[in-house]
Amino acid sequence: MIPRIYIPGDSGALALGAEKVAKAVRAELAERGIEAKIVRNGSRGAYFLEPMVEVATANGRIAYGPVKPSDVKSLFDCGFLTGGHHKRWLGAPDKIPFLARQTRLTFARCGVTDPLSLDHYKAHGGLNGLQNAVAMTPADIVKQVTESGLRGRGGAGFPTGIKWKTVLDTSAERKYIVCNADEGDSGTFADRMIMEGDPFVLIEGMAIAGIATGATKGFIYIRSEYPHAVAVMQKAVEIARKAGVLGVNVLGSANSFDMEVRIGAGAYVCGEETALLDSLEGKRGQVRAKPPLPAHKGLFGKPTVINNVISLASVPVIMDKGAAFYKDFGMGRSRGTIPIQIAGNVKYPGLYEAAFGMTLGEIVDDIGGGTATGRPVKAVQVGGPLGAYFPRALFDTPFDYEAFAAKDGLIGHAGIVVFDDSADMLKQARFAMEFCAIESCGKCTPCRIGSTRGVEVLDRLAQNIEPEKQIALVTDLCNTMKFGSLCALGGFTPYPVMSALNHFPDDFRPTPVAEAAE
């Protein structure tokens, strides 16, 4: 039997040297005259162990990591092709604590299968959900997704089933499914991991959405900064089309659905669904006023379902295992699992899929291992650059949409960025305003002008110019932006600013220059 070696080829692993490791392994195989198959799988998400090389043995897969090119020769000397011990030996991947404690539903195949092998995908439960869907009525598919409790994983948390039902009930000669893969939040990489590590699950989810709503065409809108994801998704779509998963007769049924990949130009605001639609139509990405909703009048004026990558990738397991199975995970109105992305100044960065309900403290301290610097955790930003900063006093907050909203926070795309006690929260607040000013589409005044004024006010505060007046002014400004902006870019910028101000007030009252000199 030819040995099978797994070396991740996703962006995260490549950034950590996976390509150099793969090259070294190929060279060592050639030098030793060993025939083996190298599979470029996706990452399992434990990025502190990447590049993580795995080998299929008679006793299952054995992992080694983080592997450096200089380790390769000694790995072969230790007999790693049969699971031999080495200083990089990690044992069975699913027994590694970071991975063993997870509840992997959406990411069950990520890092396990060959991303572009449809046979491998099917061997691990792929297409079961689509097979069930083609035998059901659209209304029954929508009912199952609704009963599962699935909510949008892109940030808003809107019930997926309700969005689908609206499009299903809207009459039109043409409907669309649009996948929002414009993942631009800091500390987020779940969309990228799925697209590069298990692209067929996204394709399957989009096909199910099409059948459920009567849409026959889909678009995946991927940010231009994700060239590897673009390449993998384009290949996967071609493979799916040739295999009859996409096309005029999906899996041999009477249902028709096809899709294509489109690339964004790098505007953060195009993560907002209506700005994304303008971009897809070839226009400048600007936010549209609502109503009409995209579900009624979306892409090219037709009824359109717009869902995030993780929302769509979660659908196949629901259609395979059933609504009750999926709904059994989670808490309150937050059902199922959520891929939590742990980044920033943290000891164990990576993706951790778990049911809703874990506390923020468990995620940061137990799973993330605290800070990489070893200094105390000062703040955690959840939900990207527009998310609130939570202090340790709020670490008992459960990871749940309503629980975070009650503390003036938001889960967003579930990205967590950790900061130690050296962080200056006034500078972080200024960054939020500056980010908004740079990325604003310019359509509404509160966002376009408010963010620029916000930077100026915070700069005056940093210079200790009438500090109490500046704090009152920025508070009033945030209130205007929150309730007056056309979309979430301007509307959510106050979250990081006000949370930093409220939870870390000492950082907003700089020591006067004269006192500092004394």
PALO-894858 format. One line per 3 residues: number of its first residue (from 1); for each residue x, z, y of N, C-alpha, C. Coordinates in steps of 0.2 Angstrom, whole numbers. Atoms other than C-alpha are relative to their C-alpha. Layout:
NUM	X/Z/Y/X/Z/Y/X/Z/Y; ...
! end
This chain:
1	4/0/-6/0/0/0/4/0/6; -4/0/-6/7/-5/17/-2/6/5; 2/-6/-4/9/10/28/-3/-2/7
4	4/1/-7/-2/11/44/2/5/5; -2/-5/-5/5/18/60/-4/-1/6; 5/0/-6/-6/22/75/4/2/6
7	-3/-1/-6/2/21/92/-5/-2/6; 5/2/-5/-10/22/107/2/-5/5; -1/6/-4/-11/7/118/-4/1/7
10	4/0/-6/-22/14/132/4/2/6; -4/0/-6/-17/16/150/4/7/0; -3/-7/-1/-14/35/149/6/1/-4
13	-6/-1/4/-2/34/134/5/-5/2; -5/4/-2/6/19/141/4/2/6; -3/-3/-6/10/28/157/5/5/-2
16	-4/-5/3/18/41/146/6/-2/-4; -5/3/4/29/29/137/-1/-3/-7; 2/2/7/19/23/122/3/-7/-2
19	-2/7/1/25/5/124/7/0/-3; -7/0/2/43/10/123/1/3/-7; 0/-3/7/39/21/107/-2/-6/-5
22	2/5/5/30/6/99/6/-5/-1; -5/4/0/45/-5/103/6/3/-5; -5/-4/4/57/8/95/-2/0/-7
25	3/-1/7/46/10/79/1/-7/-3; -1/6/3/46/-9/77/7/-2/-2; -7/1/1/64/-10/79/3/4/-6
28	-2/-4/6/67/4/66/-3/-3/-7; 3/3/6/55/-4/54/4/-6/-3; -4/6/1/65/-20/55/7/1/-3
31	-7/-2/2/82/-12/53/0/3/-7; 0/-3/6/76/-3/38/-3/-4/-6; 3/5/5/67/-18/30/-7/3/-3
34	7/-3/2/50/-8/29/-5/-4/3; 6/4/-2/34/-18/30/-6/6/2; 5/-5/-2/21/-8/40/-5/-3/5
37	4/2/-5/6/-11/51/-1/5/5; 0/-5/-5/6/-4/68/-7/-2/4; 7/0/-3/-12/-1/75/1/3/7
40	0/-3/-6/-13/1/94/-7/3/2; 7/-3/-1/-28/13/95/0/3/7; 1/-3/-7/-35/22/110/3/7/-1
43	-2/-7/0/-30/39/115/-5/5/-2; 5/-6/1/-39/55/108/-1/4/6; 1/-4/-6/-37/62/125/4/6/1
46	-4/-6/-1/-25/76/122/7/-3/4; -5/4/-4/-13/68/136/6/4/0; -6/-4/0/-1/83/135/4/-1/-6
49	-3/1/7/3/77/117/2/-8/0; -1/7/0/5/58/122/7/-1/2; 2/4/5/13/47/116/-1/4/-7
52	1/-3/6/5/54/100/0/-5/-6; -1/5/5/10/44/85/-3/3/-7; 4/-2/6/-1/45/69/2/-5/-6
55	-2/4/6/3/39/51/-6/1/-5; 5/-1/6/-10/36/37/4/2/-6; -3/-2/6/-5/46/22/-5/1/-6
58	4/-1/5/-12/49/5/-4/6/1; 4/-6/-2/-18/66/12/-3/0/7; 3/1/-7/-25/59/28/5/-2/5
61	-4/2/-6/-18/55/45/4/6/2; -5/-5/-2/-3/65/51/2/-2/7; -2/2/-7/1/66/70/7/3/2
64	-6/-2/-3/17/68/79/0/-1/7; 0/1/-7/19/71/97/3/6/4; -1/7/-3/24/69/111/6/-3/-2
67	-6/4/2/36/56/104/3/-4/5; -4/4/-4/50/49/113/4/-5/-4; -3/5/3/59/33/109/6/3/-4
70	-5/-3/3/74/44/105/-1/4/-7; 2/-4/5/64/53/92/-1/-4/-7; 2/4/6/60/38/81/5/-1/-6
73	-5/0/5/76/37/71/-1/6/-5; 0/-6/4/75/55/66/-7/1/-4; 7/0/3/56/53/62/0/-4/-7
76	-1/3/6/60/40/49/5/3/-5; -4/-4/5/74/50/42/-3/6/-3; 4/-5/2/62/64/40/-6/-2/-5
79	5/3/4/50/53/30/-7/1/3; 7/-1/-3/36/53/43/-5/-5/-3; 5/4/3/28/38/34/-4/3/-5
82	4/-4/5/22/50/21/-1/7/3; 2/-6/-3/19/64/33/6/6/0; -5/-5/1/36/73/32/1/4/7
85	0/-4/-6/40/87/44/6/-2/4; -5/2/-5/49/85/60/-2/4/6; 2/-4/-6/50/94/77/-6/-2/4
88	6/3/-3/36/83/83/-6/0/-4; 6/0/5/25/86/68/-6/4/3; 6/-3/-2/7/91/73/-5/1/-5
91	5/-1/5/-2/90/57/-6/-5/0; 6/4/-1/-19/83/55/-3/0/7; 2/0/-7/-25/77/72/-7/4/1
94	7/-3/-2/-43/84/70/1/8/-1; -1/-7/1/-35/101/66/4/3/6; -4/-2/-6/-25/102/83/-5/3/4
97	5/-4/-3/-34/116/92/-4/-4/6; 4/4/-6/-38/105/108/-5/-5/-2; 4/5/3/-46/92/97/-5/4/-5
100	5/-3/5/-54/104/84/-6/3/3; 5/-4/-3/-64/114/96/-6/-5/3; 5/5/-4/-73/98/103/-6/-2/-4
103	6/3/3/-90/91/99/0/-7/2; 0/7/-2/-87/73/99/-6/-4/-3; 5/4/1/-102/62/99/1/-7/3
106	-1/7/-4/-99/48/112/7/-2/-2; -7/2/1/-80/49/109/2/1/-8; -1/-1/7/-81/51/90/5/-5/-3
109	-5/5/2/-71/35/87/6/-1/4; -6/2/-5/-59/35/102/6/4/-3; -7/-3/3/-41/37/95/0/-1/-7
112	0/0/8/-47/35/77/0/-7/-2; 0/7/2/-51/16/76/4/-4/4; -3/6/-3/-43/0/80/-5/-2/5
115	5/2/-5/-52/-4/97/-3/-7/-1; 2/7/1/-54/-22/93/-2/-3/-7; 2/1/7/-59/-21/75/-7/1/-1
118	8/-2/1/-78/-23/73/-1/2/-7; 1/-3/7/-76/-20/54/2/8/0; -2/-7/0/-67/-3/58/-6/3/4
121	6/-4/-4/-81/1/71/-6/1/-4; 5/-1/5/-94/-2/58/1/5/-5; -2/-5/5/-85/8/45/-1/7/2
124	0/-7/-3/-86/23/57/-7/1/3; 7/-1/-2/-105/22/60/-2/-5/6; 2/4/-5/-105/8/73/-5/-5/-2
127	6/4/0/-120/-3/76/-6/2/-4; 6/-3/3/-131/9/66/-6/0/5; 5/0/-6/-140/12/83/-4/-6/2
130	2/7/-2/-142/-6/87/-5/-3/-5; 4/2/5/-148/-10/70/-7/3/0; 7/-3/-1/-162/3/72/-4/-2/6
133	3/2/-6/-166/-3/89/-4/-7/-1; 3/6/1/-169/-21/84/-7/0/-4; 6/-1/4/-183/-15/72/-5/4/3
136	5/-4/-3/-192/-5/85/-3/-4/6; 3/3/-6/-203/-9/100/4/3/6; -4/-2/-6/-195/-8/117/-3/7/3
139	3/-6/-3/-207/6/122/2/6/-5; -2/-5/5/-202/16/106/8/2/1; -7/-1/-2/-183/14/111/0/4/6
142	0/-3/-6/-187/20/128/-2/7/-1; 3/-7/2/-197/35/121/6/4/-3; -5/-4/3/-182/40/110/5/2/5
145	-6/-1/-5/-169/39/124/-3/6/5; 3/-5/-4/-181/49/135/-1/7/-3; 1/-7/4/-185/63/122/7/3/-1
148	-6/-3/1/-166/65/120/3/4/5; -2/-4/-6/-164/72/137/6/-3/3; -6/3/-3/-150/60/141/-1/-1/8
151	0/1/-7/-146/60/160/6/-4/2; -5/4/-2/-135/49/170/7/4/0; -6/-4/0/-117/54/167/5/-3/5
154	-4/2/-5/-110/45/182/0/4/6; 0/-5/-6/-114/59/194/-7/3/2; 6/-2/-2/-132/59/199/-4/4/-5
157	4/-4/5/-139/66/183/-7/-2/-1; 7/2/0/-155/56/184/-2/-2/-7; 2/1/7/-165/55/167/1/-8/-1
160	-1/7/2/-160/38/159/-6/-3/-3; 6/3/2/-176/36/150/-5/-2/5; 5/2/-5/-186/36/166/2/-6/4
163	-2/6/-3/-175/23/174/-1/-6/-5; 2/6/5/-177/12/158/-7/-2/0; 8/1/0/-196/14/158/-2/-3/6
166	2/3/-6/-197/9/176/1/-8/0; -2/7/1/-188/-7/172/-4/-4/-5; 4/3/5/-198/-10/156/-7/-2/3
169	6/1/-3/-214/-8/166/-1/-5/6; 0/5/-6/-209/-20/180/0/-7/-3; 0/7/3/-214/-38/176/4/-4/4
172	-5/5/-3/-201/-51/180/2/-5/-5; -3/6/5/-195/-68/172/7/2/-2; -7/-2/2/-178/-60/172/2/7/2
175	-2/-7/-1/-170/-43/171/7/1/-2; -8/-1/1/-152/-36/171/1/7/-2; -3/-6/1/-142/-22/164/7/0/3
178	-7/-1/-4/-127/-17/175/3/6/-2; -4/-6/1/-114/-5/169/5/1/5; -5/-2/-6/-105/4/183/6/3/-3
181	-7/-2/3/-87/5/177/5/1/6; -5/-1/-6/-80/8/195/2/7/0; -2/-7/0/-73/24/190/6/2/5
184	-5/-1/-5/-64/30/206/1/7/2; 0/-7/-2/-66/49/207/7/2/-3; -6/-3/2/-50/59/206/-1/4/-6
187	0/-4/6/-46/67/190/-5/-3/-6; 5/3/5/-58/55/180/3/-6/-4; -3/5/4/-53/44/166/-5/-1/-7
190	4/0/6/-68/45/153/-2/-7/-1; 2/7/0/-74/27/157/5/-4/-3; -6/4/2/-57/20/155/2/1/-7
193	-2/-2/6/-54/29/139/-5/-4/-5; 5/3/4/-70/22/131/1/-7/0; -1/8/0/-67/4/137/6/-2/-4
196	-7/2/3/-49/4/131/0/3/-8; 0/-3/7/-52/15/115/-6/-1/-5; 5/1/4/-69/11/109/-5/-5/3
199	4/4/-4/-76/-4/118/-7/-2/-3; 7/2/4/-90/-9/105/-5/5/1; 5/-5/-1/-99/7/108/-4/-1/7
202	3/2/-6/-102/2/126/-4/-7/0; 4/7/1/-107/-16/121/-6/2/-4; 6/-2/4/-119/-8/108/-5/3/5
205	5/-3/-4/-127/3/121/-3/-4/5; 3/5/-5/-129/-11/134/-5/-4/-4; 4/5/4/-137/-22/120/-7/4/-1
208	6/-5/1/-149/-7/116/-4/0/6; 3/-1/-7/-153/-5/135/-4/-7/1; 3/6/-1/-157/-24/136/-6/-1/-4
211	6/1/4/-169/-24/121/-5/5/2; 5/-5/-2/-177/-8/127/-4/-2/7; 3/1/-7/-181/-15/145/-2/-8/1
214	2/7/-1/-183/-34/142/5/-4/3; -6/3/-4/-166/-38/150/4/-4/-5; -3/5/4/-157/-53/143/7/-1/2
217	-7/1/-2/-141/-52/153/3/6/3; -4/-6/-2/-128/-38/156/6/-2/4; -7/0/-4/-113/-36/168/3/7/0
220	-4/-6/-1/-99/-23/167/4/-1/6; -4/0/-6/-92/-20/184/6/5/-1; -6/-4/2/-74/-14/181/4/0/7
223	-4/0/-5/-63/-8/195/7/-4/-1; -6/4/1/-48/-19/198/6/3/-2; -6/-4/2/-36/-5/195/1/1/-7
226	1/-1/7/-41/-5/177/2/-7/-4; -1/6/4/-32/-21/170/0/0/-7; 0/-1/7/-30/-14/153/-7/0/-3
229	7/0/2/-49/-10/152/-3/-7/0; 3/7/0/-53/-27/158/1/-4/-5; -2/5/6/-43/-36/145/-3/2/-6
232	3/-2/6/-49/-25/131/-8/-2/0; 8/1/0/-68/-27/136/-1/-7/0; 1/7/1/-66/-46/138/1/-2/-7
235	-1/1/7/-59/-47/121/-6/2/-5; 5/-3/5/-72/-36/113/-7/-3/1; 6/4/-1/-86/-46/121/0/-6/-4
238	0/7/4/-80/-62/114/-1/1/-8; 1/-1/7/-78/-54/97/-7/2/-2; 7/-2/1/-96/-46/98/-4/-6/0
241	4/6/-1/-103/-63/103/1/-4/-6; -1/4/6/-95/-72/88/-3/3/-6; 3/-4/6/-101/-59/76/-8/1/1
244	7/0/0/-119/-61/82/-3/7/3; 3/-6/-3/-120/-44/90/-3/-1/7; 3/3/-6/-123/-53/107/-2/-7/-1
247	2/7/0/-131/-69/110/-8/-1/-1; 7/2/0/-148/-78/107/-4/5/-5; 3/-4/5/-152/-68/91/5/6/-2
250	-5/-6/1/-144/-50/92/-1/2/-7; 0/-2/7/-140/-45/74/-5/-4/-4; 5/4/3/-151/-59/68/-7/1/2
253	7/-1/-2/-167/-53/77/-2/-5/5; 3/4/-5/-178/-61/89/2/2/7; -2/-2/-6/-170/-52/103/6/-3/3
256	-6/3/-4/-158/-60/116/3/4/5; -4/-4/-5/-144/-52/125/7/-2/0; -7/2/-1/-127/-57/132/2/3/6
259	-3/-4/-5/-115/-50/144/7/-3/2; -7/2/-2/-99/-53/154/3/6/4; -4/-5/-4/-86/-43/163/1/-3/7
262	-2/1/-7/-84/-43/182/4/5/3; -5/-4/-3/-70/-36/192/-1/2/7; 1/-2/-7/-72/-26/208/6/-1/4
265	-6/1/-4/-60/-27/223/3/7/2; -3/-7/-1/-56/-8/224/-3/4/6; 3/-4/-5/-69/-1/236/-3/6/-3
268	3/-6/3/-74/17/232/-7/0/1; 7/0/-1/-91/14/239/-4/-4/-5; 4/4/5/-95/1/226/-1/4/-6
271	3/-4/6/-97/15/214/-7/2/1; 7/-1/-1/-113/18/223/-4/-6/-2; 3/6/3/-126/7/214/-2/-6/4
274	2/5/-4/-133/-3/228/6/-4/3; -6/3/-2/-116/-7/235/3/-4/-5; -2/4/6/-111/-12/218/-3/-6/-1
277	4/6/1/-125/-24/217/2/-6/5; -2/5/-5/-120/-32/233/7/-3/-1; -7/3/2/-102/-34/227/-1/-5/-6
280	2/5/5/-109/-42/211/-3/-6/2; 4/6/-3/-119/-54/221/5/-4/4; -5/4/-4/-103/-60/230/1/2/7
283	0/-2/-7/-106/-50/246/5/6/1; -3/-5/-2/-97/-37/255/-3/7/-3; 3/-6/3/-100/-20/246/-3/5/5
286	3/-5/-4/-112/-11/257/-7/3/-3; 6/-4/3/-126/2/253/-6/-3/3; 7/2/-2/-144/-4/253/-4/6/1
289	5/-5/-1/-158/6/260/-5/0/-6; 6/0/5/-171/12/247/-6/3/3; 1/5/5/-184/8/243/1/-7/3
292	2/-1/7/-185/-4/235/6/2/-4; -5/-3/5/-176/4/220/3/-6/-4; -3/6/4/-164/-7/210/-4/-1/-7
295	4/1/6/-176/-4/195/-6/-5/1; 5/5/-2/-189/-14/205/3/-7/2; -3/6/-3/-178/-26/215/8/2/0
298	-8/-1/0/-159/-25/210/4/-6/1; -4/5/0/-147/-38/205/-4/-7/1; 3/6/-2/-152/-55/213/-8/1/1
301	7/-1/-2/-168/-47/218/-5/2/-7; 3/-1/7/-173/-44/199/0/8/-2; -1/-7/3/-177/-27/190/6/1/-4
304	-6/-1/3/-161/-20/185/1/8/-2; -2/-6/2/-155/-5/175/8/1/2; -7/-1/-1/-139/2/182/2/7/-3
307	-2/-6/3/-130/15/171/7/0/0; -7/-2/1/-113/23/170/2/-2/-7; -3/1/6/-101/19/156/-2/5/-6
310	2/-6/5/-104/36/147/-7/0/-1; 8/0/2/-123/35/149/-1/-5/-5; 1/6/5/-123/18/140/3/2/-7
313	-4/-2/6/-110/24/127/-3/5/-4; 3/-6/3/-120/39/123/-7/-2/-4; 7/2/3/-136/29/118/1/-2/-7
316	0/2/7/-130/22/101/0/6/-5; 1/-6/5/-128/40/93/-7/2/1; 7/-2/-1/-145/44/100/-5/-5/-5
319	4/5/4/-153/28/92/2/1/-8; -2/-1/7/-143/32/76/-2/7/-3; 1/-7/2/-145/51/74/-7/2/2
322	7/-3/-2/-162/53/83/0/4/6; 0/-4/-6/-167/61/99/0/7/-1; -1/-7/1/-169/78/92/7/2/-2
325	-7/-2/2/-151/78/85/4/1/7; -4/0/-6/-144/74/102/-2/6/5; 3/-5/-5/-156/86/112/2/7/-2
328	-2/-6/2/-150/100/101/6/3/3; -6/-2/-3/-134/101/110/-2/1/8; 1/-1/-7/-133/108/128/-4/6/2
331	4/-6/-3/-143/120/139/-4/-2/5; 5/2/-6/-158/119/151/-2/-7/0; 2/7/-1/-161/102/157/6/-5/-1
334	-6/3/1/-143/97/153/1/-1/-8; 0/1/7/-144/90/135/6/-5/-2; -5/4/3/-131/82/124/7/3/1
337	-7/-2/-2/-112/82/127/2/-3/6; -3/3/-6/-102/79/142/8/-1/-1; -7/1/1/-84/72/142/3/3/6
340	-3/-3/-5/-75/84/153/8/-2/1; -7/3/-1/-59/77/161/4/6/4; -4/-6/-3/-46/91/165/7/-3/2
343	-6/3/-3/-32/86/177/2/4/6; -3/-3/-6/-22/91/192/6/5/-3; -6/-5/1/-10/107/191/-3/4/-6
346	2/-3/6/-15/111/173/5/-1/-6; -5/0/6/-5/115/157/-2/-5/-5; 2/5/5/-16/105/145/-5/-5/3
349	5/5/-3/-23/90/154/-3/-5/-6; 3/5/5/-35/78/144/-7/0/1; 7/0/0/-52/74/140/-3/4/-6
352	3/-5/5/-63/87/131/-8/-1/0; 7/1/0/-80/82/125/-3/6/-3; 4/-6/3/-92/97/122/-7/0/3
355	7/-1/-2/-110/102/124/0/3/7; 1/-3/-6/-116/107/141/-1/8/-1; 1/-7/1/-115/126/143/6/4/1
358	-6/-4/0/-97/131/143/1/2/7; -2/-2/-7/-91/141/158/6/-4/3; -6/3/-3/-79/134/171/6/4/-2
361	-6/-4/2/-67/148/167/2/-1/-7; -2/2/7/-67/144/148/4/-7/0; -3/6/-1/-63/126/153/7/0/3
364	-6/0/-4/-49/130/165/5/4/-4; -5/-5/3/-41/145/157/1/-1/-8; -1/1/7/-44/143/138/2/-7/-2
367	-2/7/2/-44/124/136/5/-3/4; -5/3/-5/-34/119/151/7/4/0; -6/-5/1/-22/134/148/3/2/7
370	-2/-2/-7/-21/138/167/4/-5/3; -4/5/-4/-9/130/179/6/-2/-4; -6/3/3/6/119/174/6/4/3
373	-5/-4/-4/16/129/187/1/7/-3; 0/-7/2/12/146/179/-3/4/6; 3/-4/-5/5/152/196/-7/1/-1
376	7/-2/1/-12/159/198/-5/-6/2; 5/5/-2/-27/146/199/-3/3/6; 3/-2/-6/-33/146/217/-7/-3/0
379	6/3/0/-47/133/216/0/-6/-5; 2/5/5/-55/120/205/-5/-5/3; 5/5/-3/-63/104/212/-3/-3/-6
382	4/3/5/-77/98/201/-4/-6/3; 4/5/-2/-85/81/203/4/-5/5; -4/5/-4/-71/70/211/1/2/7
385	-2/-1/-7/-66/69/229/-5/3/5; 5/-2/-4/-83/73/235/-3/7/-3; 2/-6/3/-85/88/224/2/7/3
388	-2/-6/-3/-85/106/229/6/4/-3; -6/-4/3/-70/118/227/-3/7/-2; 2/-6/3/-74/133/216/6/5/0
391	-5/-5/0/-64/149/218/-1/4/-7; 1/-3/6/-61/160/203/-6/5/-1; 6/-4/0/-76/171/208/-6/-4/-3
394	6/4/3/-87/157/202/2/-3/-7; -2/2/6/-78/154/186/-5/1/-6; 5/-1/5/-93/161/176/-6/-5/0
397	6/5/0/-104/146/181/0/-5/-6; 0/5/6/-109/136/166/0/-7/2; 0/7/-1/-106/118/165/-7/-3/-1
400	7/2/0/-124/112/169/-2/-2/7; 1/3/-6/-131/101/182/-4/5/5; 3/-4/-4/-143/114/189/4/6/2
403	-4/-6/-2/-131/129/188/5/-2/5; -5/2/-5/-118/119/198/-4/-1/7; 4/1/-6/-132/114/211/-1/7/3
406	2/-6/-3/-137/132/213/6/4/3; -6/-3/-3/-119/136/218/3/-5/5; -2/6/-4/-118/121/230/5/-4/-2
409	-5/5/3/-108/111/218/-3/-6/-3; 3/5/4/-110/96/208/5/-2/-6; -4/2/6/-104/90/191/3/-7/1
412	-2/7/-1/-103/72/196/2/-3/-7; -2/4/6/-93/62/183/4/5/-5; -3/-6/4/-86/79/176/7/0/0
415	-8/0/-1/-68/77/182/1/7/3; -2/-7/-2/-60/94/185/8/-1/2; -7/0/-2/-44/95/196/2/7/2
418	-2/-7/-1/-35/112/196/6/0/5; -5/-1/-6/-25/119/211/2/7/-1; -3/-7/0/-13/134/211/0/3/7
421	0/-4/-7/-11/147/225/4/-3/5; -3/3/-6/0/136/235/-4/-5/3; 4/5/-3/-14/124/239/-2/3/7
424	3/-1/-7/-19/123/258/-7/-3/0; 7/2/0/-38/122/258/-2/-4/6; 1/3/-6/-38/117/276/2/-8/-1
427	-2/7/1/-28/101/271/-4/-3/-5; 4/3/4/-39/98/257/-7/-2/3; 6/2/-4/-54/98/268/1/-6/5
430	-1/6/-4/-46/86/280/1/-6/-4; 0/6/5/-42/75/265/-7/-3/-1; 6/2/2/-60/74/261/-3/-4/6
433	3/3/-6/-65/69/279/4/-7/0; -4/6/0/-51/56/279/-1/-5/-5; 2/5/6/-55/49/262/-7/-3/2
436	6/2/-2/-73/47/268/0/-6/6; -1/5/-5/-67/38/284/3/-6/-2; -4/6/2/-56/26/275/-5/-4/-5
439	4/3/5/-69/22/261/-7/-2/2; 7/2/-2/-85/21/271/-1/-7/1; 2/7/-1/-94/5/271/-2/-2/7
442	1/0/-7/-98/8/289/-7/-2/2; 7/2/-2/-117/4/288/-3/6/4; 4/-6/-4/-123/22/294/5/4/4
445	-4/-4/-5/-117/32/309/3/6/-3; -2/-6/2/-116/49/301/7/0/-5; -6/1/4/-103/43/288/5/-3/3
448	-5/4/-3/-94/30/298/4/4/6; -2/-4/-6/-92/41/314/1/7/-2; 0/-7/1/-95/58/307/7/2/-4
451	-6/-1/4/-80/57/295/6/0/5; -6/1/-5/-68/51/309/0/6/5; 0/-6/-4/-74/65/320/2/7/-4
454	-2/-5/4/-72/77/306/8/1/-1; -8/0/0/-53/73/304/2/3/7; -2/-2/-7/-51/76/323/-1/7/1
457	2/-7/0/-60/93/322/5/4/-4; -4/-4/5/-50/99/307/8/0/3; -6/0/-3/-34/93/316/1/5/5
460	0/-5/-6/-38/104/331/0/7/-3; 1/-6/3/-42/118/320/7/2/-3; -6/-1/3/-25/116/311/5/2/6
463	-4/-1/-5/-17/117/328/-2/7/4; 2/-6/-2/-26/133/331/-3/0/7; 3/1/-6/-36/126/346/-7/2/0
466	6/-2/0/-51/136/349/-3/0/-7; 2/1/7/-53/139/330/-8/2/-1; 7/-1/1/-71/147/331/-4/-5/2
469	4/6/-3/-77/133/341/0/-6/-5; -1/6/4/-70/120/329/-4/1/-7; 3/-1/7/-77/129/313/-8/-1/1
472	7/1/-1/-94/129/321/-2/-7/1; 1/7/-1/-92/111/326/0/-4/-7; 0/4/7/-87/105/308/-6/2/-4
475	6/-2/3/-101/115/301/-6/-4/2; 6/4/-3/-114/106/312/1/-7/-2; -2/7/2/-105/90/308/-2/-2/-7
478	1/1/8/-106/92/289/-8/0/-1; 7/-1/1/-125/97/291/-3/-7/2; 3/7/-2/-128/80/300/2/-5/-5
481	-2/5/5/-118/70/287/-4/1/-6; 3/-2/7/-126/79/272/-8/-3/0; 7/2/0/-144/75/278/-2/-7/3
484	2/6/-3/-142/59/288/4/-6/-2; -4/6/3/-130/48/278/-5/-4/-5; 4/5/4/-137/33/269/1/1/-8
487	-2/-1/8/-128/37/252/4/6/-1; -3/-6/2/-119/50/243/7/0/3; -7/0/-3/-102/45/251/0/5/6
490	0/-5/-6/-106/53/268/-4/6/-2; 4/-5/2/-119/64/260/3/6/-4; -4/-5/4/-107/73/248/6/2/3
493	-6/-2/-3/-92/74/259/0/7/2; 0/-7/-2/-98/90/266/1/5/-6; -1/-5/5/-97/98/249/7/3/-1
496	-7/-2/0/-78/99/248/2/4/6; -1/-3/-6/-77/103/266/-2/7/1; 3/-6/-1/-89/117/267/1/5/-6
499	-2/-5/5/-85/125/250/7/3/1; -7/-3/-2/-66/126/256/-1/5/5; 1/-5/-6/-72/134/272/-3/6/-2
502	4/-6/2/-84/146/264/4/5/-5; -4/-4/5/-73/151/249/7/2/2; -7/-1/-2/-56/151/257/1/0/8
505	0/0/-7/-59/156/275/7/1/4; -7/-2/-3/-41/163/278/4/-7/1; -4/6/-1/-34/145/276/-2/-4/6
508	3/4/-6/-45/139/291/1/4/6; -2/-4/-6/-38/152/303/8/1/0; -7/0/0/-20/147/304/3/5/5
511	-4/-5/-4/-7/160/311/2/-4/7; -2/4/-6/-4/155/330/8/-1/0; -7/2/0/13/147/333/4/6/2
514	-4/-6/-3/19/162/344/1/6/-5; -1/-6/5/15/175/331/4/-2/-6; -4/2/6/23/165/317/7/1/2
517	-7/0/-2/39/164/327/3/7/1; -2/-7/0/39/183/330/2/3/-7
! end
